[in-house]
Amino acid sequence: MPLSPGDKLGPYEIIGPLGAGGMGEVFRARDTKLHRDVAIKVLPAALANDPDYLARFQREAQALAALHHPNIASIFGLEQNAIIMELVEGQTLKGPLPLAEALPLARQIAEALEAAHEKGIIHRDLKPGNIIVTPEGVVKVLDFGLAKTAEKSAGPPSSESPTLSMRATEAGLILGTASYMSPEQAAGKSVDRRADIWSFGVVLHELLTGKRLFQGETVSHTLADVLRTPVDFNTLPPETPRIIRDLLKRCLDRDVKARLRDIGEARIAIQTISPTPLKKPPRSLLPPAIHPGHSSPRPPSPSPPPPSRFSISPKPLPPCLLSTRPPSRPKEPSSTSVRPTACPPSPPMEPASSSRPRPRTGNPSSGSGASTPPPPNPYPKPKTPPPRFGLPIANGSPTARKTN
């Protein structure tokens, strides 16, 4: 069913394509009733025109609608042979990643599978392309609409297996999932939740090494590797803990009876190594617009202004002035004390009386010790004016004379 921007699919208006894969093309759409953006996956004609497949898929979609988990993308419903899903913004999972970043992501994947297995739902198509990491570091497992409900009893090989079904081959399912299929799924046998555990081990191995575990020249060669090629655990990073190596060996055991039986055990094993959740996405999974190592040039950091030729560089203060303690009073030097070299104390001031010269005593000419008279008073007392009636002395006897 070809769609283009502006087309209507029930209450959903197509905005534009998001991508295409073996199970169809995904579009971004707008819910005109609830005013939110959703993702619409249109099934390919090889599956959309099969009434048996659509009837089974609708029953499974009803069971998937009961899954409410923060690590599982929700399914909103079906509309004209199309799946209406939660729109998840982020980047697909890719490696290699360091252990500190890979293990928290793997734990979230295990939690999503554990929630689905408790509801009796098997994913059957777990791969890095179906795992999205949001900008907040939250894992979202997609395409649960292609899962199947777990069978209560093992039966004969199903003709609807994605590996052996001719309709699935025409839709291109094998091209996208052959590297992550379990051996029993690749052989066309009935599968249970241990098939998801195998796929989880393949995803975790690729997350740590950055390389696909099984990859051949053709689909047939890839399926042959899944069935027979020994798993090389020496390609894991040397710092991989022993408990993670043992977990991968149990997940990737071709013997179904010896394989890890519950994905919850994988979650517990990873939690012992990485107890804290991932607070932000790995650097390699950030979108290009905000990727710290993107090829776009980073704006240069502002450089300090050049020094002016008129600027005066301040002289450094002595250590004694940098201290917050008040200056201490200088002590008299002694034979045992040592004067400080940083700020030597100033010499004591002489008394003010010592600056004035002392009066000389004795007659310098005679050499006697007799004292000399003090210097004349610079401020003598004023003379008393003569009286108006004077008494002149004549011949030694006073005579009275009236003055005019």
MARSEDO-638724 format. One record per residue (C-alpha): x, y, z; residue in three letters; residue number from 1. Coordinates in steps of 0.5 Angstrom, whole numbers, plus 500, padded with zeros to 3 digits. Layout:
<rs>
@east->X | north->Y | up->Z | res->ala | n->NUM
...
</rs>
This chain:
<rs>
@east->500 | north->500 | up->500 | res->met | n->1
@east->504 | north->506 | up->498 | res->pro | n->2
@east->503 | north->512 | up->502 | res->leu | n->3
@east->506 | north->519 | up->501 | res->ser | n->4
@east->506 | north->526 | up->505 | res->pro | n->5
@east->499 | north->528 | up->506 | res->gly | n->6
@east->495 | north->522 | up->505 | res->asp | n->7
@east->490 | north->519 | up->511 | res->lys | n->8
@east->490 | north->513 | up->514 | res->leu | n->9
@east->484 | north->513 | up->519 | res->gly | n->10
@east->485 | north->519 | up->524 | res->pro | n->11
@east->493 | north->519 | up->522 | res->tyr | n->12
@east->496 | north->524 | up->517 | res->glu | n->13
@east->502 | north->521 | up->514 | res->ile | n->14
@east->508 | north->526 | up->515 | res->ile | n->15
@east->514 | north->523 | up->511 | res->gly | n->16
@east->518 | north->516 | up->511 | res->pro | n->17
@east->522 | north->514 | up->517 | res->leu | n->18
@east->525 | north->508 | up->514 | res->gly | n->19
@east->524 | north->501 | up->510 | res->ala | n->20
@east->526 | north->494 | up->512 | res->gly | n->21
@east->524 | north->487 | up->511 | res->gly | n->22
@east->518 | north->488 | up->514 | res->met | n->23
@east->515 | north->494 | up->510 | res->gly | n->24
@east->516 | north->501 | up->510 | res->glu | n->25
@east->515 | north->506 | up->516 | res->val | n->26
@east->512 | north->513 | up->516 | res->phe | n->27
@east->512 | north->518 | up->521 | res->arg | n->28
@east->504 | north->520 | up->522 | res->ala | n->29
@east->500 | north->525 | up->526 | res->arg | n->30
@east->494 | north->523 | up->530 | res->asp | n->31
@east->489 | north->528 | up->529 | res->thr | n->32
@east->485 | north->526 | up->535 | res->lys | n->33
@east->490 | north->525 | up->540 | res->leu | n->34
@east->495 | north->530 | up->537 | res->his | n->35
@east->501 | north->526 | up->538 | res->arg | n->36
@east->506 | north->523 | up->533 | res->asp | n->37
@east->506 | north->516 | up->532 | res->val | n->38
@east->510 | north->511 | up->527 | res->ala | n->39
@east->506 | north->507 | up->522 | res->ile | n->40
@east->509 | north->501 | up->519 | res->lys | n->41
@east->506 | north->498 | up->513 | res->val | n->42
@east->506 | north->491 | up->512 | res->leu | n->43
@east->509 | north->488 | up->505 | res->pro | n->44
@east->504 | north->486 | up->500 | res->ala | n->45
@east->506 | north->478 | up->501 | res->ala | n->46
@east->504 | north->479 | up->508 | res->leu | n->47
@east->498 | north->484 | up->508 | res->ala | n->48
@east->494 | north->480 | up->503 | res->asn | n->49
@east->495 | north->473 | up->507 | res->asp | n->50
@east->488 | north->473 | up->511 | res->pro | n->51
@east->491 | north->467 | up->515 | res->asp | n->52
@east->497 | north->471 | up->517 | res->tyr | n->53
@east->493 | north->477 | up->518 | res->leu | n->54
@east->488 | north->474 | up->523 | res->ala | n->55
@east->494 | north->471 | up->527 | res->arg | n->56
@east->497 | north->477 | up->527 | res->phe | n->57
@east->491 | north->481 | up->530 | res->gln | n->58
@east->490 | north->476 | up->535 | res->arg | n->59
@east->498 | north->477 | up->537 | res->glu | n->60
@east->497 | north->484 | up->537 | res->ala | n->61
@east->491 | north->484 | up->542 | res->gln | n->62
@east->496 | north->480 | up->547 | res->ala | n->63
@east->502 | north->485 | up->545 | res->leu | n->64
@east->497 | north->491 | up->547 | res->ala | n->65
@east->497 | north->489 | up->554 | res->ala | n->66
@east->505 | north->490 | up->555 | res->leu | n->67
@east->506 | north->496 | up->559 | res->his | n->68
@east->514 | north->496 | up->560 | res->his | n->69
@east->518 | north->502 | up->559 | res->pro | n->70
@east->523 | north->498 | up->555 | res->asn | n->71
@east->518 | north->496 | up->550 | res->ile | n->72
@east->515 | north->501 | up->544 | res->ala | n->73
@east->508 | north->500 | up->545 | res->ser | n->74
@east->503 | north->498 | up->540 | res->ile | n->75
@east->497 | north->503 | up->539 | res->phe | n->76
@east->493 | north->498 | up->534 | res->gly | n->77
@east->492 | north->496 | up->527 | res->leu | n->78
@east->489 | north->500 | up->521 | res->glu | n->79
@east->488 | north->498 | up->514 | res->gln | n->80
@east->493 | north->492 | up->515 | res->asn | n->81
@east->498 | north->497 | up->518 | res->ala | n->82
@east->501 | north->497 | up->525 | res->ile | n->83
@east->500 | north->504 | up->529 | res->ile | n->84
@east->506 | north->504 | up->534 | res->met | n->85
@east->509 | north->509 | up->539 | res->glu | n->86
@east->514 | north->514 | up->536 | res->leu | n->87
@east->521 | north->513 | up->539 | res->val | n->88
@east->526 | north->518 | up->538 | res->glu | n->89
@east->534 | north->516 | up->538 | res->gly | n->90
@east->539 | north->511 | up->535 | res->gln | n->91
@east->539 | north->504 | up->533 | res->thr | n->92
@east->544 | north->500 | up->538 | res->leu | n->93
@east->551 | north->499 | up->535 | res->lys | n->94
@east->558 | north->497 | up->538 | res->gly | n->95
@east->563 | north->496 | up->540 | res->pro | n->96
@east->562 | north->500 | up->547 | res->leu | n->97
@east->566 | north->499 | up->553 | res->pro | n->98
@east->563 | north->495 | up->559 | res->leu | n->99
@east->561 | north->501 | up->563 | res->ala | n->100
@east->556 | north->503 | up->557 | res->glu | n->101
@east->554 | north->496 | up->554 | res->ala | n->102
@east->552 | north->492 | up->560 | res->leu | n->103
@east->547 | north->497 | up->563 | res->pro | n->104
@east->544 | north->497 | up->556 | res->leu | n->105
@east->544 | north->490 | up->556 | res->ala | n->106
@east->540 | north->489 | up->562 | res->arg | n->107
@east->535 | north->494 | up->560 | res->gln | n->108
@east->534 | north->489 | up->554 | res->ile | n->109
@east->534 | north->483 | up->558 | res->ala | n->110
@east->528 | north->487 | up->562 | res->glu | n->111
@east->524 | north->488 | up->556 | res->ala | n->112
@east->524 | north->480 | up->554 | res->leu | n->113
@east->523 | north->478 | up->561 | res->glu | n->114
@east->516 | north->482 | up->561 | res->ala | n->115
@east->514 | north->479 | up->555 | res->ala | n->116
@east->516 | north->472 | up->557 | res->his | n->117
@east->512 | north->473 | up->563 | res->glu | n->118
@east->506 | north->475 | up->558 | res->lys | n->119
@east->507 | north->468 | up->554 | res->gly | n->120
@east->510 | north->473 | up->548 | res->ile | n->121
@east->516 | north->471 | up->544 | res->ile | n->122
@east->520 | north->476 | up->540 | res->his | n->123
@east->523 | north->472 | up->535 | res->arg | n->124
@east->526 | north->478 | up->531 | res->asp | n->125
@east->531 | north->481 | up->536 | res->leu | n->126
@east->537 | north->484 | up->533 | res->lys | n->127
@east->540 | north->491 | up->534 | res->pro | n->128
@east->536 | north->494 | up->528 | res->gly | n->129
@east->530 | north->493 | up->533 | res->asn | n->130
@east->533 | north->496 | up->539 | res->ile | n->131
@east->533 | north->504 | up->540 | res->ile | n->132
@east->537 | north->508 | up->545 | res->val | n->133
@east->533 | north->514 | up->546 | res->thr | n->134
@east->537 | north->521 | up->548 | res->pro | n->135
@east->536 | north->520 | up->555 | res->glu | n->136
@east->539 | north->513 | up->555 | res->gly | n->137
@east->533 | north->509 | up->555 | res->val | n->138
@east->533 | north->502 | up->551 | res->val | n->139
@east->526 | north->501 | up->547 | res->lys | n->140
@east->525 | north->494 | up->544 | res->val | n->141
@east->521 | north->495 | up->537 | res->leu | n->142
@east->517 | north->490 | up->533 | res->asp | n->143
@east->514 | north->486 | up->538 | res->phe | n->144
@east->508 | north->486 | up->533 | res->gly | n->145
@east->512 | north->480 | up->529 | res->leu | n->146
@east->512 | north->476 | up->535 | res->ala | n->147
@east->508 | north->470 | up->537 | res->lys | n->148
@east->505 | north->467 | up->543 | res->thr | n->149
@east->508 | north->462 | up->546 | res->ala | n->150
@east->506 | north->455 | up->545 | res->glu | n->151
@east->504 | north->450 | up->551 | res->lys | n->152
@east->507 | north->444 | up->548 | res->ser | n->153
@east->512 | north->443 | up->542 | res->ala | n->154
@east->509 | north->441 | up->536 | res->gly | n->155
@east->512 | north->439 | up->529 | res->pro | n->156
@east->516 | north->444 | up->525 | res->pro | n->157
@east->511 | north->450 | up->523 | res->ser | n->158
@east->511 | north->452 | up->516 | res->ser | n->159
@east->510 | north->459 | up->518 | res->glu | n->160
@east->517 | north->460 | up->521 | res->ser | n->161
@east->520 | north->466 | up->518 | res->pro | n->162
@east->526 | north->461 | up->516 | res->thr | n->163
@east->522 | north->456 | up->512 | res->leu | n->164
@east->516 | north->460 | up->510 | res->ser | n->165
@east->516 | north->462 | up->502 | res->met | n->166
@east->512 | north->468 | up->504 | res->arg | n->167
@east->517 | north->470 | up->509 | res->ala | n->168
@east->523 | north->469 | up->504 | res->thr | n->169
@east->519 | north->474 | up->499 | res->glu | n->170
@east->518 | north->479 | up->504 | res->ala | n->171
@east->526 | north->479 | up->505 | res->gly | n->172
@east->525 | north->477 | up->513 | res->leu | n->173
@east->531 | north->472 | up->512 | res->ile | n->174
@east->536 | north->478 | up->510 | res->leu | n->175
@east->535 | north->482 | up->516 | res->gly | n->176
@east->534 | north->476 | up->521 | res->thr | n->177
@east->539 | north->470 | up->519 | res->ala | n->178
@east->545 | north->473 | up->523 | res->ser | n->179
@east->541 | north->473 | up->530 | res->tyr | n->180
@east->536 | north->467 | up->529 | res->met | n->181
@east->537 | north->461 | up->534 | res->ser | n->182
@east->539 | north->454 | up->531 | res->pro | n->183
@east->532 | north->451 | up->532 | res->glu | n->184
@east->529 | north->457 | up->529 | res->gln | n->185
@east->534 | north->457 | up->523 | res->ala | n->186
@east->532 | north->449 | up->522 | res->ala | n->187
@east->525 | north->450 | up->522 | res->gly | n->188
@east->523 | north->447 | up->529 | res->lys | n->189
@east->518 | north->450 | up->534 | res->ser | n->190
@east->521 | north->455 | up->538 | res->val | n->191
@east->520 | north->458 | up->545 | res->asp | n->192
@east->523 | north->463 | up->549 | res->arg | n->193
@east->530 | north->460 | up->549 | res->arg | n->194
@east->530 | north->463 | up->542 | res->ala | n->195
@east->530 | north->470 | up->544 | res->asp | n->196
@east->535 | north->468 | up->549 | res->ile | n->197
@east->540 | north->466 | up->544 | res->trp | n->198
@east->539 | north->472 | up->540 | res->ser | n->199
@east->540 | north->476 | up->546 | res->phe | n->200
@east->547 | north->473 | up->547 | res->gly | n->201
@east->548 | north->474 | up->539 | res->val | n->202
@east->546 | north->482 | up->541 | res->val | n->203
@east->551 | north->482 | up->547 | res->leu | n->204
@east->557 | north->479 | up->543 | res->his | n->205
@east->556 | north->484 | up->538 | res->glu | n->206
@east->555 | north->490 | up->543 | res->leu | n->207
@east->562 | north->488 | up->546 | res->leu | n->208
@east->566 | north->486 | up->540 | res->thr | n->209
@east->563 | north->491 | up->534 | res->gly | n->210
@east->563 | north->485 | up->530 | res->lys | n->211
@east->557 | north->480 | up->527 | res->arg | n->212
@east->558 | north->473 | up->530 | res->leu | n->213
@east->555 | north->470 | up->524 | res->phe | n->214
@east->556 | north->473 | up->517 | res->gln | n->215
@east->556 | north->469 | up->511 | res->gly | n->216
@east->557 | north->471 | up->503 | res->glu | n->217
@east->549 | north->469 | up->502 | res->thr | n->218
@east->543 | north->467 | up->507 | res->val | n->219
@east->545 | north->460 | up->506 | res->ser | n->220
@east->552 | north->461 | up->508 | res->his | n->221
@east->550 | north->465 | up->514 | res->thr | n->222
@east->544 | north->460 | up->516 | res->leu | n->223
@east->550 | north->454 | up->516 | res->ala | n->224
@east->554 | north->458 | up->520 | res->asp | n->225
@east->549 | north->459 | up->525 | res->val | n->226
@east->548 | north->451 | up->525 | res->leu | n->227
@east->555 | north->449 | up->526 | res->arg | n->228
@east->560 | north->454 | up->526 | res->thr | n->229
@east->563 | north->454 | up->533 | res->pro | n->230
@east->563 | north->461 | up->537 | res->val | n->231
@east->569 | north->464 | up->538 | res->asp | n->232
@east->569 | north->467 | up->545 | res->phe | n->233
@east->576 | north->470 | up->545 | res->asn | n->234
@east->574 | north->476 | up->541 | res->thr | n->235
@east->571 | north->479 | up->547 | res->leu | n->236
@east->575 | north->484 | up->550 | res->pro | n->237
@east->580 | north->482 | up->555 | res->pro | n->238
@east->577 | north->486 | up->561 | res->glu | n->239
@east->570 | north->482 | up->560 | res->thr | n->240
@east->569 | north->479 | up->567 | res->pro | n->241
@east->568 | north->472 | up->568 | res->arg | n->242
@east->561 | north->472 | up->570 | res->ile | n->243
@east->559 | north->475 | up->563 | res->ile | n->244
@east->563 | north->470 | up->559 | res->arg | n->245
@east->560 | north->465 | up->563 | res->asp | n->246
@east->553 | north->468 | up->561 | res->leu | n->247
@east->555 | north->468 | up->554 | res->leu | n->248
@east->557 | north->461 | up->554 | res->lys | n->249
@east->550 | north->459 | up->557 | res->arg | n->250
@east->546 | north->464 | up->552 | res->cys | n->251
@east->550 | north->461 | up->546 | res->leu | n->252
@east->549 | north->454 | up->547 | res->asp | n->253
@east->546 | north->450 | up->541 | res->arg | n->254
@east->543 | north->445 | up->546 | res->asp | n->255
@east->537 | north->448 | up->548 | res->val | n->256
@east->536 | north->443 | up->554 | res->lys | n->257
@east->543 | north->446 | up->556 | res->ala | n->258
@east->542 | north->453 | up->554 | res->arg | n->259
@east->540 | north->459 | up->559 | res->leu | n->260
@east->532 | north->457 | up->561 | res->arg | n->261
@east->530 | north->464 | up->563 | res->asp | n->262
@east->532 | north->471 | up->561 | res->ile | n->263
@east->531 | north->474 | up->568 | res->gly | n->264
@east->538 | north->470 | up->570 | res->glu | n->265
@east->542 | north->474 | up->565 | res->ala | n->266
@east->539 | north->480 | up->568 | res->arg | n->267
@east->541 | north->478 | up->575 | res->ile | n->268
@east->548 | north->476 | up->572 | res->ala | n->269
@east->549 | north->483 | up->569 | res->ile | n->270
@east->546 | north->487 | up->575 | res->gln | n->271
@east->552 | north->484 | up->579 | res->thr | n->272
@east->557 | north->487 | up->575 | res->ile | n->273
@east->553 | north->494 | up->573 | res->ser | n->274
@east->548 | north->495 | up->579 | res->pro | n->275
@east->547 | north->503 | up->577 | res->thr | n->276
@east->543 | north->504 | up->570 | res->pro | n->277
@east->545 | north->508 | up->565 | res->leu | n->278
@east->544 | north->516 | up->566 | res->lys | n->279
@east->546 | north->518 | up->559 | res->lys | n->280
@east->546 | north->515 | up->552 | res->pro | n->281
@east->553 | north->512 | up->550 | res->pro | n->282
@east->557 | north->517 | up->546 | res->arg | n->283
@east->557 | north->513 | up->539 | res->ser | n->284
@east->550 | north->513 | up->540 | res->leu | n->285
@east->548 | north->520 | up->540 | res->leu | n->286
@east->545 | north->523 | up->534 | res->pro | n->287
@east->550 | north->527 | up->529 | res->pro | n->288
@east->547 | north->534 | up->531 | res->ala | n->289
@east->550 | north->533 | up->538 | res->ile | n->290
@east->555 | north->528 | up->537 | res->his | n->291
@east->561 | north->530 | up->541 | res->pro | n->292
@east->566 | north->527 | up->536 | res->gly | n->293
@east->562 | north->530 | up->530 | res->his | n->294
@east->566 | north->532 | up->524 | res->ser | n->295
@east->563 | north->539 | up->524 | res->ser | n->296
@east->568 | north->544 | up->527 | res->pro | n->297
@east->567 | north->546 | up->534 | res->arg | n->298
@east->567 | north->553 | up->535 | res->pro | n->299
@east->573 | north->555 | up->538 | res->pro | n->300
@east->574 | north->557 | up->545 | res->ser | n->301
@east->575 | north->565 | up->546 | res->pro | n->302
@east->582 | north->566 | up->547 | res->ser | n->303
@east->584 | north->571 | up->552 | res->pro | n->304
@east->585 | north->579 | up->550 | res->pro | n->305
@east->592 | north->581 | up->548 | res->pro | n->306
@east->596 | north->585 | up->553 | res->pro | n->307
@east->596 | north->592 | up->552 | res->ser | n->308
@east->603 | north->595 | up->552 | res->arg | n->309
@east->600 | north->601 | up->557 | res->phe | n->310
@east->598 | north->596 | up->562 | res->ser | n->311
@east->603 | north->595 | up->568 | res->ile | n->312
@east->604 | north->588 | up->571 | res->ser | n->313
@east->603 | north->589 | up->579 | res->pro | n->314
@east->609 | north->587 | up->583 | res->lys | n->315
@east->608 | north->581 | up->587 | res->pro | n->316
@east->607 | north->582 | up->595 | res->leu | n->317
@east->611 | north->579 | up->600 | res->pro | n->318
@east->609 | north->573 | up->604 | res->pro | n->319
@east->608 | north->577 | up->610 | res->cys | n->320
@east->603 | north->582 | up->607 | res->leu | n->321
@east->599 | north->576 | up->604 | res->leu | n->322
@east->597 | north->573 | up->611 | res->ser | n->323
@east->591 | north->575 | up->614 | res->thr | n->324
@east->594 | north->576 | up->621 | res->arg | n->325
@east->596 | north->583 | up->624 | res->pro | n->326
@east->603 | north->584 | up->624 | res->pro | n->327
@east->607 | north->582 | up->630 | res->ser | n->328
@east->611 | north->587 | up->634 | res->arg | n->329
@east->618 | north->586 | up->632 | res->pro | n->330
@east->623 | north->583 | up->638 | res->lys | n->331
@east->630 | north->585 | up->640 | res->glu | n->332
@east->635 | north->581 | up->637 | res->pro | n->333
@east->638 | north->576 | up->641 | res->ser | n->334
@east->644 | north->571 | up->641 | res->ser | n->335
@east->639 | north->565 | up->640 | res->thr | n->336
@east->634 | north->568 | up->636 | res->ser | n->337
@east->634 | north->569 | up->628 | res->val | n->338
@east->631 | north->575 | up->625 | res->arg | n->339
@east->626 | north->573 | up->619 | res->pro | n->340
@east->629 | north->574 | up->612 | res->thr | n->341
@east->622 | north->576 | up->609 | res->ala | n->342
@east->620 | north->582 | up->612 | res->cys | n->343
@east->626 | north->585 | up->617 | res->pro | n->344
@east->623 | north->589 | up->622 | res->pro | n->345
@east->625 | north->597 | up->622 | res->ser | n->346
@east->630 | north->599 | up->627 | res->pro | n->347
@east->627 | north->602 | up->633 | res->pro | n->348
@east->626 | north->610 | up->633 | res->met | n->349
@east->630 | north->614 | up->638 | res->glu | n->350
@east->627 | north->619 | up->643 | res->pro | n->351
@east->625 | north->626 | up->641 | res->ala | n->352
@east->630 | north->629 | up->646 | res->ser | n->353
@east->636 | north->626 | up->644 | res->ser | n->354
@east->635 | north->630 | up->637 | res->ser | n->355
@east->636 | north->636 | up->641 | res->arg | n->356
@east->644 | north->638 | up->643 | res->pro | n->357
@east->645 | north->639 | up->650 | res->arg | n->358
@east->647 | north->646 | up->653 | res->pro | n->359
@east->655 | north->646 | up->654 | res->arg | n->360
@east->657 | north->647 | up->661 | res->thr | n->361
@east->663 | north->650 | up->664 | res->gly | n->362
@east->668 | north->656 | up->660 | res->asn | n->363
@east->671 | north->653 | up->654 | res->pro | n->364
@east->677 | north->658 | up->655 | res->ser | n->365
@east->678 | north->657 | up->662 | res->ser | n->366
@east->677 | north->649 | up->662 | res->gly | n->367
@east->673 | north->651 | up->669 | res->ser | n->368
@east->667 | north->647 | up->671 | res->gly | n->369
@east->663 | north->653 | up->673 | res->ala | n->370
@east->656 | north->654 | up->669 | res->ser | n->371
@east->655 | north->659 | up->664 | res->thr | n->372
@east->648 | north->663 | up->665 | res->pro | n->373
@east->643 | north->661 | up->661 | res->pro | n->374
@east->641 | north->664 | up->654 | res->pro | n->375
@east->637 | north->671 | up->655 | res->pro | n->376
@east->629 | north->670 | up->655 | res->asn | n->377
@east->627 | north->671 | up->648 | res->pro | n->378
@east->621 | north->674 | up->650 | res->tyr | n->379
@east->623 | north->679 | up->656 | res->pro | n->380
@east->617 | north->683 | up->660 | res->lys | n->381
@east->615 | north->690 | up->658 | res->pro | n->382
@east->619 | north->696 | up->661 | res->lys | n->383
@east->614 | north->700 | up->666 | res->thr | n->384
@east->613 | north->707 | up->663 | res->pro | n->385
@east->616 | north->712 | up->668 | res->pro | n->386
@east->611 | north->716 | up->673 | res->pro | n->387
@east->608 | north->722 | up->671 | res->arg | n->388
@east->611 | north->725 | up->678 | res->phe | n->389
@east->619 | north->723 | up->677 | res->gly | n->390
@east->624 | north->724 | up->683 | res->leu | n->391
@east->630 | north->725 | up->680 | res->pro | n->392
@east->636 | north->724 | up->684 | res->ile | n->393
@east->641 | north->730 | up->685 | res->ala | n->394
@east->647 | north->730 | up->689 | res->asn | n->395
@east->645 | north->724 | up->693 | res->gly | n->396
@east->639 | north->727 | up->695 | res->ser | n->397
@east->632 | north->726 | up->692 | res->pro | n->398
@east->628 | north->733 | up->691 | res->thr | n->399
@east->621 | north->734 | up->689 | res->ala | n->400
@east->620 | north->737 | up->682 | res->arg | n->401
@east->613 | north->738 | up->679 | res->lys | n->402
@east->613 | north->736 | up->672 | res->thr | n->403
@east->608 | north->740 | up->667 | res->asn | n->404
</rs>
